[in-house]
Amino acid sequence: MWEIIEEAVLDCAKILPFLFLSYLAVEYTEHRMSRKTKAMIYRAGKAGPLLGGLIGIIPQCGFSAAAAGLFAGGILTPGTLIAVFLSTSDEMLPIMISEGLPVSGILRILLAKAAAGIVAGMIIDFVAERMGWRRPIPEHPEMCEHEHCHCSEHGIFRSALSHTIQITVFLVVISIVLGFVMEELQANGVSSIFGSIPGLEAGLAALVGMIPNCAASVLITQLYISGLLDSGAMFAGLLCGAGTGLLVLFRENPDKKENLRLLAVLYVSGVAAGLLLGAIHIL
């Protein structure tokens, strides 16, 4: 019990700097920039999926949380957010290194995740622009109005710190609950489910990967190493593993329909890319 609580607190502590910096960026753009300048920054984000896909492979789930906060603040495009989510490595890298997997294989996995994120992100932004999925640039700080933080009275640093503390408390509580859920699933032999439905491995792995807890990526990685998952299902699970980014997205972005749409896009993109990578035998 205490191990789960300690792990949840430590995991959330690791992403604190990323959350604070992302909220500081959002506060700055919301309070110090004109609506026209914000729109220019958003439009300049067409190259965002490329940067997002490359940053995401760094083994630190704080990037996905930061990206979700920046998206909620109207700074990132939908494609950039999905690129970061798909390429995020979370706990995959340390597990594979500790298990002695070949460096060449690990690099191929990382590059494949980055490539999947970049390509999917660019396609999503291309389609989103033509479908009119362009988030309105707010005249007033929506996030602050949503949180009722009165940041205009205290300055952007104090406001960013306030937002960071609030979301951290939320993440700790949810992470503890999910930690117990994951422990219960593993104790009841969840790994046996994958082998019993071979045709649905990728879809099931993606669902498990989307659980916003580091234990999900650990489980997917260990199942692959033990031979219970093929490479396609492994990629699907790890691509959909956006870590705490999904929690931050649903907590900070008030448009729940948009959040569900992004969740569906993440799942479909992850499964499709996973099956494709498995079919071309990249490993």
TORKOL-986430 format. One record per residue (C-alpha): residue in three letters; x, y, z. Coordinates in steps of 0.5 Angstrom, whole numbers, plus 500, padded with zeros to 3 digits. Layout:
residues N
ALAXYZ ...
END
This chain:
residues 283
MET500500500 TRP505505502 GLU510503496 ILE504505491 ILE503512495 GLU510513495 GLU511512488 ALA505516486 VAL508522490 LEU515521487 ASP512521480 CYS508527481 ALA514531484 LYS518529478 ILE514533473 LEU513539478 PRO518543474 PHE515542467 LEU508543470 PHE510550473 LEU514552466 SER508550462 TYR503554466 LEU508560467 ALA508560459 VAL500560459 GLU500565464 TYR505570460 THR501569453 GLU494570457 HIS496576460 ARG502579456 MET500578449 SER495581445 ARG489576441 LYS493577435 THR500575437 LYS497569440 ALA494567434 MET500568430 ILE504563435 TYR498558434 ARG499559427 ALA506558427 GLY505551430 LYS505548424 ALA512545425 GLY510543432 PRO509536431 LEU516535429 LEU518538435 GLY513535439 GLY515528437 LEU522529438 ILE521532445 GLY517526447 ILE522521446 ILE526524452 PRO524519458 GLN520524462 CYS513524462 GLY513531465 PHE513533457 SER506530456 ALA503534462 ALA506540460 ALA504539453 ALA497538455 GLY497545459 LEU500549453 PHE494546449 ALA489548454 GLY492555454 GLY491555446 ILE498555445 LEU499548442 THR495545436 PRO492538436 GLY497535432 THR503537436 LEU499535443 ILE498528439 ALA505528437 VAL508529444 PHE503524447 LEU504518442 SER512519442 THR512520450 SER516514453 ASP515514460 GLU518508464 MET519504458 LEU526506457 PRO529504464 ILE525498464 MET528496457 ILE535498459 SER535494466 GLU532488462 GLY539488457 LEU535489451 PRO540491445 VAL541498444 SER540498437 GLY533495438 ILE531500444 LEU533506439 ARG529503433 ILE523503438 LEU524510440 LEU525513433 ALA519509431 LYS515512436 ALA518519434 ALA516518427 ALA509515429 GLY508522433 ILE511526428 VAL507523422 ALA500523426 GLY501530428 MET502533422 ILE496529419 ILE492531424 ASP493538424 PHE492538416 VAL485535417 ALA483539423 GLU485545419 ARG480543413 MET475541418 GLY475547422 TRP478544428 ARG481551430 ARG481553437 PRO479560438 ILE484564441 PRO481567448 GLU480574449 HIS481573457 PRO485568461 GLU480562460 MET484558465 CYS484563470 GLU477564470 HIS476556470 GLU480556477 HIS478562480 CYS485564482 HIS484572481 CYS491572478 SER491579475 GLU491581482 HIS497577484 GLY502576478 ILE503571473 PHE509567478 ARG504566484 SER498564479 ALA503559475 LEU505556482 SER497556484 HIS495552478 THR501548479 ILE500546486 GLN492545485 ILE494540479 THR499536483 VAL494535488 PHE489532483 LEU495528480 VAL497525486 VAL490523489 ILE488520482 SER495517481 ILE494513488 VAL488511486 LEU490508479 GLY496505482 PHE492501487 VAL487499481 MET493497477 GLU496493482 GLU489489483 LEU489488475 GLN496485475 ALA494481481 ASN488478478 GLY492476472 VAL491481467 SER497479463 SER493472461 ILE488476457 PHE492478452 GLY494471450 SER487469450 ILE485474445 PRO490474439 GLY487478434 LEU485483439 GLU492484442 ALA494491439 GLY487494441 LEU487491448 ALA494493449 ALA493500447 LEU487501452 VAL492499458 GLY497504455 MET492509456 ILE491508463 PRO495515466 ASN499511470 CYS507509469 ALA505502471 ALA501501465 SER508502461 VAL511498465 LEU506492464 ILE506493457 THR514493456 GLN514487461 LEU509483457 TYR513484451 ILE520482454 SER517476456 GLY514474449 LEU506475451 LEU506481446 ASP508481439 SER511488437 GLY505491434 ALA501490440 MET507493444 PHE508499440 ALA500500440 GLY500500448 LEU506504448 LEU504509443 CYS498510447 GLY501511453 ALA501519454 GLY502518462 THR499524466 GLY498528460 LEU491525459 LEU489527466 VAL492534466 LEU488535459 PHE481533462 ARG483537468 GLU485543465 ASN481544458 PRO474545460 ASP471543453 LYS470535455 LYS468534447 GLU474536445 ASN478532450 LEU474526448 ARG475527441 LEU483527442 LEU482521446 ALA479517440 VAL484520436 LEU490518440 TYR487511441 VAL486510433 SER493513431 GLY496509436 VAL493502434 ALA494504427 ALA501506428 GLY502500432 LEU499495427 LEU503498421 LEU510498425 GLY509491427 ALA507489420 ILE513492417 HIS518488422 ILE521494425 LEU524490430 
END
